[in-house]
Amino acid sequence: MEPDLFKLLLHKQHTAYLLMNRECEVVQSCGNFLNFALSEECLIDSRDVFDFIPELIGCDDILLDILDGNLSDFELENLNRINSQEELFYLNIYILPYQPLQGEKLLLIILKDTTEWTKIQQTLTQQRNELHLLQQDLAQTNQQLEFILQHYVPREVSKGLLEKRITPELGGELREVTVLFADLRNFTSTSEKFSPRQIVEMLHIYLNLASEAIEDAGGVIVNYMGDAVMAVFNAPNLQLDHGLRAVRAGLIMQLKASQYHATQTQDIPSMFFGVGINTGLAVMGNIGAQWHYQYTAIGDSVNVASRICSHARAGEILIGTNTYETVKHHIQATPFEQPLKFKGKSCETMVYKVLGFA
């Protein structure tokens, strides 16, 4: 290879080399060592390889092992230097044995400027770290969002929103649903004897019992109203047996209350829910203002369910005619002696008291 061509290659590849003898003296060199040396003076005043590459100090045994054939090569990566322009750069050093055609065995020390590659790797590492931090922030945000959705939005509704089965906009769809209202009886008069903190504790216990019963039956709680709870069946997911599910929720609710009264040791009065259930058409969807939505049911069937609940005594489960027709083969129920006349309704409504499953 032509010498000029060889030097051009070394220059373009930002590479230099040294040949070192057994006494660690530089016997030959080629390339722009100003890119690699600690100072320009060391190129003039010294032929000691350690002046060129102080990182090799203490590596005498390794260098001799390479010369003697006990070690094939040696490599130092990502060493840094400050050039004459006070700029930081990086280099790799490769050391391997070299045997010329005539003469003693030498060590070939190749110096490669890796500044550009190292800076790319540093940038990639920094970007990966930033991406990892962003992923952590996103995971934390998702956890917070999931917490908010689970605790402030009905579970099936939040799942539908995330899966885009429910659009987050005002409005809804007309469908047949079964609506359940459950209201604690004698709560207002009982709460007069307790502090606000104790009242909140009682509400937490009883509403938790009601919520568990509703969720066990597959219902969706759409509203808490003081000591009352409102739930819907057959929305947002389709449930062919929604009437029976609502009745089951009412029975489980009363059973859980009885079990709690039998086992609880706290100074909390024993109370039962009055439960009203009705089946009919309602608009299911997001109702409210532009800045605040609530997933709920709107319609005459909902109002009837609320009116039925108002007639239910503690521990009773009352259902309307439509619900009764869908579950009559599965439950025991007795009709009221005469239909009830609800305020605002032109027609009377027959109501049934649920006794249990058939």
Helices and strands as residue ranges (DSSP letters): H 3-12, E 15-20, E 26-30, G 33-35, H 41-45, H 49-52, G 54-56, H 60-67, E 74-82, E 88-98, E 106-113, H 115-152, H 155-162, E 171-184, H 187-191, H 196-216, E 220-225, E 228-233, H 242-263, E 273-289, E 292-298, H 300-311, E 317-320, H 321-327, E 331-335, E 351-357
